[in-house]
Amino acid sequence: MFSVYHGGARENEKDFIDFSQSVNPYYPFFLKKYLKTSEINRYPYCEETYENMIRDKLALGEFGVVVGAGVTELLYMAFYMIKNYEEVIMFSHTYSENKRLAHLFNKKAFFIEKLVPDLNDIVLKRKTAYIVVNPDNPTGLYYDFLKKLANELDPLDSILIIDESFMPFTEHDNEYLKIENVVALRSFTKIFGIPGIRIGFAYGPKDKIEKMKEYRMPWSVGAYGCAALKGILNEGDAFLDKSLRKIKRERERFSRELHLKSDANYFLARVYDAKSVIKWLREKRILVRDCESFGLKDMIRFAVRKRNENNILLNALKDVQIANPF
């Protein structure tokens, strides 16, 4: 059995301050009126409507769009899309579902072991799927070489799949790689702080997106997801503009005070004894991310939350020896 561990408070941890899940800490109150009108008495058929709205809103032109129950379902759909590719190449210290999916779909997986790879670390192979998280999880660093990588892979009939879940938290949130051998995945769950409602979308060449749709489970988004999509596409921009400015200020404060670096809404930090630090913080009712599932035993990851919550974590971390892992 290939099992993975994810962040987020469990049932008995609801009153903890949760820095282990990297989502927008501000609640999108505008969604309440949409969720109240969700039609749970009938099967939801909203995908095509909102796919067209996303395509128009983002000026994706002739490229295809598919919505799904969060980026994780979209990853399953993407692995089905590359079913004729025998090999996948991915970074070793990254989102564990990628490794799990390579196992489930019986792919020959090759891993780049360097914590922060650059273009020179990536071997170019024919008819191979490359999977990258950008900005990376858990490092939070943005890779600026992916367009060049995609262009080098194109004549090799290889494909690049990019998980852009955290891109809106960066300074690069308006970048969309509209290239014929690139499929990118984006999350509404994280940027709107609604992990309990699974919604996201992928964009890319029409033929590849249509292949992904073949694998989508019927009604996977659900009535609440459809209602949330309607609200997000109608009123989400103002909420993001306000909340992301606050998150950016707090990210810069973390960087200054802890001497850490991130382009996203979370930080990776090296500590002396991660398990002891996690346990000690948990006793203070603070949750941070155990990074063993990323293959990083001496590190923790923590998200940027609201200022008063961040004050509590920063005060606690004064008693912890922290180092920049890069």
DOBA-920379 format. One record per residue (C-alpha): x, y, z. Coordinates in steps of 0.1 Angstrom, whole numbers, padded with zeros to 4 digits, always signed. Layout:
<sites>
XYZ ...
</sites>
This chain:
<sites>
+0000+0000+0000 +0013+0034-0010 +0000+0059+0016 +0007+0096+0019 +0003+0122+0047 -0012+0156+0042 -0013+0187+0064 -0044+0202+0081 -0059+0199+0115 -0076+0166+0124 -0110+0163+0141 -0094+0166+0176 -0073+0197+0166 -0100+0221+0155 -0092+0247+0181 -0054+0247+0172 -0038+0275+0152 -0032+0256+0120 -0001+0266+0102 +0002+0232+0086 -0023+0239+0058 -0012+0265+0033 -0044+0283+0025 -0057+0319+0026 -0064+0326+0063 -0092+0351+0055 -0127+0338+0051 -0146+0348+0018 -0178+0359+0034 -0192+0368+0000 -0196+0331-0007 -0222+0326+0020 -0251+0339-0002 -0240+0316-0030 -0237+0285-0009 -0272+0292+0006 -0287+0290-0029 -0268+0257-0039 -0292+0232-0054 -0285+0200-0035 -0319+0185-0046 -0306+0178-0082 -0275+0166-0099 -0250+0195-0106 -0242+0201-0142 -0222+0233-0140 -0188+0224-0154 -0191+0236-0190 -0206+0270-0180 -0177+0278-0156 -0150+0263-0178 -0161+0288-0205 -0162+0317-0180 -0127+0308-0168 -0114+0307-0204 -0129+0341-0211 -0118+0357-0178 -0082+0346-0182 -0081+0352-0220 -0070+0316-0227 -0082+0318-0263 -0082+0284-0280 -0068+0266-0250 -0090+0242-0231 -0102+0244-0195 -0114+0217-0173 -0127+0221-0137 -0124+0195-0111 -0126+0187-0074 -0094+0205-0065 -0059+0200-0079 -0056+0165-0065 -0085+0152-0087 -0070+0172-0116 -0037+0154-0111 -0055+0121-0114 -0071+0133-0146 -0036+0145-0158 -0021+0111-0151 -0049+0095-0172 -0041+0120-0200 -0004+0108-0200 -0014+0071-0199 +0007+0065-0231 +0038+0079-0215 +0058+0052-0197 +0081+0074-0178 +0076+0105-0155 +0103+0128-0141 +0096+0148-0110 +0114+0165-0081 +0119+0142-0052 +0111+0166-0024 +0076+0177-0035 +0039+0170-0032 +0036+0133-0022 +0005+0127-0043 +0027+0129-0074 +0047+0099-0063 +0016+0081-0053 +0000+0086-0087 +0031+0075-0105 +0028+0043-0084 -0010+0039-0090 -0007+0045-0128 +0023+0021-0130 +0048+0047-0143 +0085+0044-0143 +0093+0074-0120 +0127+0092-0120 +0134+0117-0093 +0156+0148-0092 +0170+0147-0057 +0183+0183-0054 +0162+0204-0031 +0161+0234-0054 +0169+0222-0089 +0177+0244-0119 +0174+0237-0156 +0208+0221-0157 +0196+0194-0133 +0168+0182-0156 +0177+0154-0181 +0158+0158-0213 +0141+0126-0225 +0118+0117-0254 +0081+0108-0248 +0083+0116-0211 +0060+0135-0187 +0077+0160-0165 +0057+0171-0133 +0067+0202-0115 +0050+0222-0086 +0055+0260-0092 +0060+0277-0068 +0074+0246-0052 +0058+0228-0023 +0074+0227+0004 +0102+0252-0005 +0079+0280-0016 +0103+0290-0044 +0093+0301-0078 +0110+0284-0109 +0115+0309-0137 +0129+0283-0162 +0098+0264-0170 +0089+0281-0202 +0124+0273-0215 +0121+0238-0203 +0088+0234-0221 +0103+0246-0254 +0132+0222-0250 +0108+0193-0244 +0085+0201-0273 +0106+0185-0301 +0111+0154-0279 +0073+0148-0278 +0075+0152-0240 +0049+0170-0219 +0052+0194-0189 +0025+0193-0162 +0027+0222-0138 +0009+0223-0105 +0003+0260-0100 -0018+0257-0068 +0001+0285-0050 +0009+0307-0080 -0017+0334-0070 +0002+0340-0037 +0033+0350-0057 +0043+0380-0078 +0037+0359-0109 +0000+0353-0105 -0010+0366-0139 +0014+0343-0158 -0003+0315-0179 +0020+0293-0200 +0000+0289-0232 +0023+0264-0248 +0013+0233-0268 +0031+0208-0245 +0021+0223-0212 -0009+0215-0190 -0012+0236-0158 -0034+0231-0127 -0047+0258-0104 -0066+0256-0071 -0095+0278-0059 -0094+0259-0026 -0061+0274-0014 -0064+0309-0027 -0099+0314-0013 -0092+0295+0019 -0120+0269+0015 -0103+0235+0017 -0136+0219+0026 -0149+0227-0009 -0129+0210-0036 -0126+0231-0067 -0099+0239-0092 -0092+0240-0129 -0066+0230-0154 -0058+0247-0187 -0038+0236-0217 -0041+0224-0253 -0076+0213-0262 -0068+0178-0271 -0050+0172-0238 -0078+0188-0217 -0104+0168-0235 -0085+0136-0226 -0085+0147-0190 -0122+0152-0191 -0126+0115-0200 -0113+0106-0165 -0133+0131-0145 -0158+0115-0121 -0194+0125-0128 -0206+0154-0106 -0172+0156-0089 -0174+0193-0082 -0208+0189-0064 -0235+0214-0057 -0215+0235-0032 -0185+0235-0056 -0208+0248-0084 -0222+0275-0061 -0187+0285-0049 -0175+0287-0085 -0203+0311-0094 -0194+0334-0064 -0157+0333-0071 -0160+0342-0108 -0185+0369-0100 -0171+0385-0069 -0137+0369-0060 -0113+0395-0074 -0120+0421-0047 -0115+0396-0019 -0082+0384-0034 -0069+0419-0039 -0075+0428-0002 -0064+0395+0014 -0034+0388-0007 -0019+0423+0002 -0022+0414+0038 -0006+0380+0033 +0023+0395+0013 +0030+0420+0042 +0031+0391+0067 +0053+0370+0044 +0078+0398+0042 +0077+0401+0080 +0084+0364+0084 +0114+0368+0060 +0128+0397+0079 +0125+0382+0114 +0134+0346+0106 +0158+0352+0077 +0139+0327+0055 +0129+0329+0019 +0097+0321+0001 +0078+0333-0030 +0045+0317-0018 +0024+0318+0014 +0045+0294+0034 +0081+0288+0046 +0104+0258+0048 +0128+0259+0078 +0156+0236+0089 +0154+0228+0126 +0176+0206+0149 +0150+0180+0158 +0118+0184+0138 +0097+0158+0157 +0105+0174+0190 +0098+0209+0177 +0064+0198+0162 +0055+0181+0195 +0065+0211+0215 +0045+0235+0193 +0016+0211+0194 +0016+0214+0232 +0011+0251+0227 -0018+0243+0203 +0001+0253+0173 +0003+0230+0142 +0031+0231+0117 +0038+0207+0088 +0059+0176+0093 +0080+0174+0062 +0089+0137+0063 +0064+0130+0035 +0086+0153+0014 +0116+0133+0023 +0129+0162+0046 +0132+0148+0081 +0150+0178+0097 +0126+0205+0084 +0092+0220+0091 +0069+0240+0069 +0045+0267+0082 +0020+0289+0064 +0014+0327+0067 -0017+0334+0086 -0033+0365+0101 -0010+0389+0119 -0022+0381+0155 -0018+0344+0148 +0016+0349+0132 +0027+0368+0163 +0020+0337+0184 +0041+0315+0161 +0069+0340+0159 +0070+0343+0196 +0072+0305+0200 +0099+0301+0174 +0122+0325+0194 +0130+0294+0214 +0137+0272+0183 +0170+0272+0164 +0159+0278+0128 +0181+0279+0097 +0175+0287+0060 +0175+0253+0042 +0187+0267+0008 
</sites>
